[in-house]
């Protein structure tokens, strides 16, 4: 039987790919906490845990009539981001895929009332969340990486259905998997004429007090292992526009037990701003007795 050995809600913000001098220039002379946190995460987890595959739940990859999962045997090339080619330009990448796990996840789509298609087309585009995090956490390590999209016509229950399929497929294989849910929490940008006034990582620049309050409330629930509260209050949280409808987190949570997912999240970076959006890394180690309890906390 396979298992998820660890999981993370990780930021992929383009700033992490800029040179340190540029990052400091944008942040009043200070380094953003996200970068040293990624270096430490690699040393403490990605270089030490026993795992075969990293599954990236990519909040920048939008599909429309289905979820898509990469099923390539290998991916390699140079990547330039369509959104910010000045900062993410000709990044080399090369990793092994995991076609067997991709096919297994897709096979659990119909039983869970959803649609997941494995695609191994060599011309399938890549998106920078997967590239950025592989550059920090996967480069030089001989592990398998694959990514799954967010269906932009989906809703909270659709993302939970896909997460269930992911969890069931991993359990039925022999894979040891790290799940990366990559994306931010509240996610509203300032308008172009204003955004350069809000490049500091100080959370006072996050778009609104309401967004900050809701983010911090959920970060506290993560710390307490109260994922049931996060899931049950999604209608409220959607009012501050979490990135990709928070699909990346919801798929991860459902793969790990949904409302019975009780592992505490450890914040391994500061809670930071990026031109109005929230950025933070939260890590979930597998509890000794597993991801689930017999029921949500009272």
PyMOL commands that set and color helices and strands:
alter all, ss='L'
color gray80, all
select helices_A, chain A and resi 14-17+20-26+33-46+99-107+110-112+128-137+156-172+192-198+203-205+209-224+227-232+234-240+243-255+258-260
alter helices_A, ss='H'
color red, helices_A
select strands_A, chain A and resi 3-10+53-63+67-70+74-79+91-96+116-119+144-151+176-182+266-267+272-274+277-279+282-285
alter strands_A, ss='S'
color yellow, strands_A
deselect
rebuild
show_as cartoon
